């Protein structure tokens, strides 16, 4: 059983601080995150709560990438302080999956 889309949407909204009613972009990012995470997990068995956490983390990263064109994000209030971020949409997912015992990403040896 997978956690319902409306619950994932609410969790993502809480994660990125977007008010209710602005769901179109969040929904697009959730759909993309589902596909990325599904490919990362592959045939491994993952609890629904962990899978939901990974999907929301990935969707939040995808959502925030708009503010980090070419991997650089301005994080300063009144001063410009560029902050380089990874362009990997699964950067927050890999350690969670590894912690759960799912060998994926760069940790897999064929």
C-alpha positions as CSV (number, residue, x, y, z in Angstrom):
1,X,0.0,0.0,0.0
2,X,1.3,3.4,-0.9
3,X,0.6,6.7,0.9
4,X,-2.1,8.7,-0.9
5,X,-1.3,11.5,-3.2
6,X,-3.1,14.1,-1.0
7,X,-1.0,13.1,2.0
8,X,2.2,13.4,0.0
9,X,1.1,16.7,-1.3
10,X,0.4,18.0,2.2
11,X,3.8,16.8,3.4
12,X,5.6,18.4,0.5
13,X,3.6,21.7,1.0
14,X,4.8,21.6,4.7
15,X,8.4,20.8,3.7
16,X,8.7,23.7,1.2
17,X,6.4,26.2,2.9
18,X,3.9,26.6,0.0
19,X,0.4,27.6,1.1
20,X,-2.6,25.6,0.2
21,X,-4.1,26.4,-3.2
22,X,-0.7,26.5,-5.0
23,X,-0.6,22.9,-5.9
24,X,0.1,22.7,-9.6
25,X,3.9,22.9,-9.5
26,X,4.0,20.8,-6.3
27,X,1.9,18.0,-8.1
28,X,4.3,18.1,-11.1
29,X,7.3,17.7,-8.8
30,X,5.7,14.9,-6.8
31,X,5.0,13.0,-10.0
32,X,8.6,13.3,-11.1
33,X,9.9,12.4,-7.7
34,X,7.8,9.2,-7.7
35,X,9.4,8.1,-10.9
36,X,13.0,9.0,-9.8
37,X,12.5,7.2,-6.4
38,X,10.9,4.2,-8.1
39,X,13.9,3.8,-10.3
40,X,16.3,4.2,-7.4
41,X,14.5,1.6,-5.3
42,X,14.1,-0.8,-8.2
43,X,13.0,-4.2,-6.9
44,X,13.9,-3.7,-3.3
45,X,11.2,-3.8,-0.7
46,X,10.8,-0.5,1.1
47,X,8.3,0.4,3.9
48,X,5.6,2.9,2.8
49,X,6.7,5.5,5.3
50,X,10.3,5.4,4.1
51,X,9.2,5.5,0.5
52,X,7.0,8.5,1.2
53,X,9.8,10.3,3.0
54,X,12.1,9.7,0.0
55,X,9.5,10.9,-2.5
56,X,8.8,14.1,-0.5
57,X,12.6,14.8,-0.1
58,X,13.2,14.3,-3.8
59,X,10.2,16.5,-4.7
60,X,11.3,19.2,-2.3
61,X,14.8,19.1,-4.0
62,X,13.2,19.3,-7.4
63,X,10.9,22.2,-6.3
64,X,13.8,24.2,-4.9
65,X,16.1,23.7,-7.9
66,X,14.2,26.5,-9.6
67,X,16.0,28.8,-7.1
68,X,19.4,27.2,-7.9
69,X,19.9,27.6,-11.6
70,X,23.1,25.9,-12.7
71,X,23.5,24.6,-9.1
72,X,24.1,28.0,-7.5
73,X,21.5,29.4,-5.0
74,X,21.5,32.8,-3.3
75,X,21.0,32.2,0.4
76,X,21.8,35.7,1.7
77,X,19.2,38.1,3.0
78,X,20.6,41.4,1.9
79,X,24.0,40.3,0.8
80,X,24.7,37.9,-2.2
81,X,26.3,34.7,-1.0
82,X,26.1,32.0,-3.6
83,X,25.8,28.5,-2.4
84,X,26.5,25.6,-4.7
85,X,24.1,22.7,-4.5
86,X,24.1,19.3,-6.1
87,X,22.0,18.9,-9.3
88,X,21.3,15.3,-8.4
89,X,17.5,15.1,-7.8
90,X,18.1,12.1,-5.5
91,X,20.8,13.6,-3.4
92,X,18.7,13.5,-0.2
93,X,17.3,10.1,-1.1
94,X,20.5,8.0,-1.4
95,X,21.6,8.2,2.3
96,X,18.0,7.4,3.4
97,X,17.9,4.3,1.2
98,X,21.4,3.2,2.3
99,X,20.4,3.7,6.0
100,X,17.4,1.4,5.3
101,X,19.7,-1.2,3.8
102,X,18.8,-0.7,0.2
103,X,21.9,-0.9,-1.9
104,X,21.5,1.6,-4.6
105,X,23.2,4.4,-6.4
106,X,27.0,4.4,-6.2
107,X,27.0,1.8,-3.5
108,X,26.0,-1.0,-5.8
109,X,28.7,-3.3,-7.0
110,X,27.7,-5.6,-9.9
